[in-house]
């Protein structure tokens, strides 16, 4: 039976993101948390693989206790198990410390045949956790996968999105894949799935449970730190063109001609 893990992240809804004018950091107060949209597609692909060739899907996240709500959603969407890695020792982790904690967790749980991740998280946009985790686990990986063509217990072939088309790659399992939104259309939870999620047992693991070294966790294990988050300065000199379309085109052409004269 193929063991599939899906790495999920709970992120603030970007429609509600605000910056604190004093601290210049993201203000999360009153902001709804959601499952990272790219991770929704990773979860959907994992469930589809399970439905096609069999296996077991485990949803995995590192985050605060309230991330359990997102894991229950994952169960309602088809995950068989859910694991929450939560400890104050993980607070402030950058992608390096995050991949360390996730790798320790996966080793503690007996490893995976296939790991699926979203291409990136919409809050940090680094796209580093998937590849970083694969490197820590010493397994092959492919990023920006738009389609998994074939998969069995030994290998998979996939289409990796490129700027000018796509590459076809083959990976021997165990392997890790990050996916883009083109790969599928996520399902909505069924009533049966919602009922199962309510009674699902969410496994909770702390730093000590996974044998994590405190010096490699959280801020202590993060070689990078965010000093400040700020909006870009507004651009001045905006010009509004008036009149009908033909008049606006004439005004635009006149202004552009001044740049090349």
C-alpha positions as CSV (number, residue, x, y, z in Angstrom):
1,X,0.0,0.0,0.0
2,X,1.4,3.3,-1.1
3,X,1.8,5.9,1.8
4,X,1.0,9.4,0.6
5,X,1.7,12.5,2.7
6,X,0.3,15.9,1.9
7,X,2.0,18.9,3.4
8,X,-0.5,21.6,4.2
9,X,-0.2,25.1,5.5
10,X,-2.8,27.3,7.2
11,X,-2.4,30.9,5.9
12,X,-4.3,34.2,6.3
13,X,-6.8,34.9,3.6
14,X,-5.1,37.3,1.3
15,X,-8.3,39.3,0.8
16,X,-8.2,40.3,4.4
17,X,-4.4,40.9,4.9
18,X,-3.5,44.2,6.5
19,X,-0.2,45.7,7.6
20,X,0.2,47.1,11.1
21,X,1.2,50.7,10.6
22,X,3.4,50.7,13.8
23,X,5.2,47.4,13.6
24,X,5.1,47.0,9.8
25,X,4.2,43.3,10.2
26,X,1.2,41.4,9.0
27,X,-1.8,42.0,11.2
28,X,-3.6,38.7,11.8
29,X,-6.2,39.9,14.2
30,X,-9.6,39.4,12.8
31,X,-8.2,37.8,9.6
32,X,-9.7,34.5,8.6
33,X,-7.2,31.6,8.2
34,X,-7.6,29.2,5.2
35,X,-5.9,26.2,3.7
36,X,-3.2,27.4,1.3
37,X,-4.9,27.3,-2.1
38,X,-2.0,25.5,-3.8
39,X,-2.2,22.8,-1.1
40,X,-5.8,22.2,-1.9
41,X,-4.7,20.9,-5.3
42,X,-2.0,18.8,-3.7
43,X,-4.6,17.2,-1.4
44,X,-7.0,16.6,-4.2
45,X,-4.3,14.9,-6.3
46,X,-3.3,12.7,-3.4
47,X,-6.9,11.6,-2.9
48,X,-7.3,10.9,-6.7
49,X,-4.1,8.8,-6.6
50,X,-5.5,6.8,-3.7
51,X,-8.8,6.3,-5.5
52,X,-7.0,5.1,-8.6
53,X,-4.2,2.8,-7.3
54,X,-5.1,2.5,-3.6
55,X,-3.1,3.7,-0.6
56,X,-3.4,5.9,2.4
57,X,-3.4,9.7,2.5
58,X,-2.1,11.6,5.6
59,X,-2.5,15.3,5.9
60,X,0.5,16.9,7.7
61,X,0.9,20.4,9.0
62,X,3.2,22.3,11.3
63,X,1.4,25.2,13.0
64,X,-0.5,26.5,16.0
65,X,-3.3,24.4,17.7
66,X,-6.0,26.1,15.6
67,X,-4.6,24.5,12.5
68,X,-6.5,21.4,13.6
69,X,-9.6,23.0,12.0
70,X,-7.8,22.9,8.6
71,X,-6.8,19.3,9.1
72,X,-10.4,18.3,9.8
73,X,-11.3,20.0,6.5
74,X,-8.6,17.8,4.9
75,X,-10.2,14.7,6.3
76,X,-13.6,15.8,5.0
77,X,-12.0,16.0,1.6
78,X,-10.6,12.5,1.6
79,X,-7.5,12.3,3.8
80,X,-7.4,9.1,5.9
81,X,-5.3,10.5,8.7
82,X,-4.1,13.9,10.0
83,X,-1.0,15.0,11.9
84,X,-0.5,18.3,13.6
85,X,3.1,19.2,14.6
86,X,2.7,22.0,17.1
87,X,5.1,23.4,19.7
88,X,6.2,26.8,20.9
89,X,9.7,25.7,20.0
90,X,8.7,25.9,16.3
91,X,7.6,29.6,16.5
92,X,9.3,31.9,14.1
93,X,10.6,29.1,11.9
94,X,11.8,30.1,8.4
95,X,11.8,27.6,5.5
96,X,15.0,25.9,6.7
97,X,13.7,25.2,10.2
98,X,10.3,24.3,8.8
99,X,11.7,21.6,6.5
100,X,13.8,20.3,9.5
101,X,10.7,19.8,11.6
102,X,8.7,18.2,8.8
103,X,11.6,15.9,7.9
104,X,11.9,14.8,11.6
105,X,8.1,14.2,11.7
106,X,8.1,12.1,8.5
107,X,11.0,10.0,9.7
108,X,9.2,9.5,13.1
109,X,6.1,8.4,11.3
110,X,8.0,5.8,9.2
111,X,8.6,7.7,6.0
112,X,6.5,8.2,2.9
113,X,6.3,6.7,-0.6
114,X,5.0,10.0,-2.1
115,X,4.9,13.5,-0.7
116,X,2.7,16.1,-2.3
117,X,3.0,19.8,-1.6
118,X,1.5,23.0,-3.2
119,X,4.0,24.9,-5.3
120,X,4.2,27.7,-2.7
121,X,2.3,29.3,0.1
122,X,0.5,32.5,-0.6
123,X,1.8,34.3,2.5
124,X,5.6,33.7,2.1
125,X,5.7,32.9,-1.7
126,X,9.1,31.3,-1.3
127,X,8.4,27.9,-2.9
128,X,11.3,26.5,-0.9
129,X,9.6,24.1,1.6
130,X,8.8,21.3,-1.0
131,X,12.3,21.1,-2.5
132,X,14.0,21.7,0.9
133,X,12.1,18.8,2.4
134,X,13.0,16.5,-0.4
135,X,16.7,17.4,0.0
136,X,16.5,16.7,3.8
137,X,14.9,13.3,3.1
138,X,17.3,12.6,0.3
139,X,14.6,11.8,-2.3
140,X,14.1,12.9,-5.9
141,X,11.6,15.7,-6.5
142,X,9.8,17.7,-9.2
143,X,8.4,21.1,-8.9
144,X,5.5,22.9,-10.6
145,X,3.8,19.6,-11.8
146,X,0.7,20.2,-13.8
147,X,-0.2,16.5,-14.5
148,X,0.7,13.1,-13.1
149,X,0.5,10.8,-16.1
150,X,1.2,7.5,-14.5
151,X,2.0,6.2,-11.0
152,X,2.5,2.8,-9.4
153,X,4.3,1.5,-6.4
154,X,7.7,2.1,-7.9
155,X,7.7,5.3,-10.0
156,X,5.7,8.1,-11.5
157,X,5.8,10.2,-14.7
158,X,4.6,13.7,-14.6
159,X,4.4,16.9,-16.7
160,X,6.4,19.8,-15.1
161,X,5.2,23.2,-16.2
162,X,7.8,25.4,-17.9
163,X,7.7,28.9,-19.4
164,X,7.6,27.5,-23.0
165,X,5.5,24.3,-22.4
166,X,6.3,21.4,-20.2
167,X,8.9,18.7,-19.4
168,X,8.0,15.1,-18.9
169,X,9.9,13.6,-16.0
170,X,10.1,10.2,-14.3
171,X,10.8,9.8,-10.6
172,X,11.4,6.6,-8.7
173,X,9.6,6.4,-5.4
174,X,9.9,7.5,-2.7
175,X,9.7,11.0,-4.2
176,X,8.3,14.5,-3.6
177,X,6.2,16.6,-6.0
178,X,5.0,20.2,-5.8
179,X,1.9,21.0,-7.9
180,X,0.4,24.0,-9.6
181,X,-3.3,24.8,-9.8
182,X,-3.7,23.5,-13.3
183,X,-3.3,19.9,-12.1
184,X,-7.0,19.5,-11.0
185,X,-10.1,21.0,-9.7
186,X,-10.5,20.4,-5.9
187,X,-13.7,18.8,-4.8
188,X,-16.0,20.1,-2.1
189,X,-16.6,18.1,1.2
190,X,-19.4,15.6,1.1
191,X,-21.8,15.2,3.9
192,X,-20.3,11.8,4.7
193,X,-16.8,13.5,4.7
194,X,-17.9,16.2,7.0
195,X,-19.4,13.7,9.5
196,X,-16.2,11.6,9.4
197,X,-14.1,14.8,10.0
198,X,-16.0,15.6,13.1
199,X,-15.0,12.4,14.8
200,X,-11.5,12.1,13.3
201,X,-8.6,11.7,15.7
202,X,-5.9,14.3,15.0
203,X,-2.5,13.1,16.0
204,X,-0.5,15.9,17.8
205,X,3.2,15.8,18.0
206,X,5.5,18.2,19.9
207,X,9.2,18.8,19.3
208,X,10.2,16.1,21.9
209,X,8.0,13.6,20.2
210,X,9.8,13.8,16.9
211,X,13.3,14.0,18.5
212,X,13.9,17.5,17.3
213,X,17.1,19.4,18.2
214,X,16.0,22.7,19.8
215,X,18.9,24.5,18.2
216,X,17.5,23.6,14.8
217,X,13.9,24.7,15.5
218,X,12.0,28.0,15.4
219,X,14.0,31.2,15.4
220,X,17.1,29.4,16.8
221,X,17.2,27.2,13.7
222,X,16.4,29.9,11.2
223,X,19.3,31.5,9.3
224,X,16.9,34.0,7.8
225,X,14.5,36.4,9.5
226,X,12.0,38.9,8.2
227,X,13.1,42.3,9.5
228,X,10.1,44.2,8.2
229,X,7.1,43.9,5.8
230,X,5.9,47.1,4.1
231,X,3.8,48.1,1.1
232,X,5.6,49.6,-1.9
233,X,5.4,53.4,-2.1
234,X,2.6,54.7,-4.3
235,X,3.5,55.8,-7.8
236,X,2.9,59.5,-8.6
237,X,2.4,61.2,-11.9
238,X,-0.7,59.3,-13.0
239,X,-2.5,60.7,-16.0
240,X,-6.1,60.1,-16.8
241,X,-7.2,60.2,-20.5
242,X,-10.6,61.7,-21.2
243,X,-13.0,61.4,-24.1
244,X,-14.2,58.5,-26.2
245,X,-11.9,55.7,-27.3
246,X,-10.6,57.4,-30.5
247,X,-9.8,60.5,-28.5
248,X,-8.0,58.6,-25.8
249,X,-6.0,56.7,-28.4
250,X,-4.9,60.0,-30.0
251,X,-3.9,61.4,-26.6
252,X,-2.0,58.2,-25.8
253,X,-0.2,58.2,-29.1
254,X,0.8,61.9,-28.6
255,X,2.2,61.2,-25.2
256,X,4.1,58.2,-26.3
257,X,5.6,60.0,-29.3
258,X,7.2,62.4,-26.9
259,X,9.3,59.6,-25.4
260,X,10.7,58.5,-28.7
261,X,11.2,61.9,-30.3
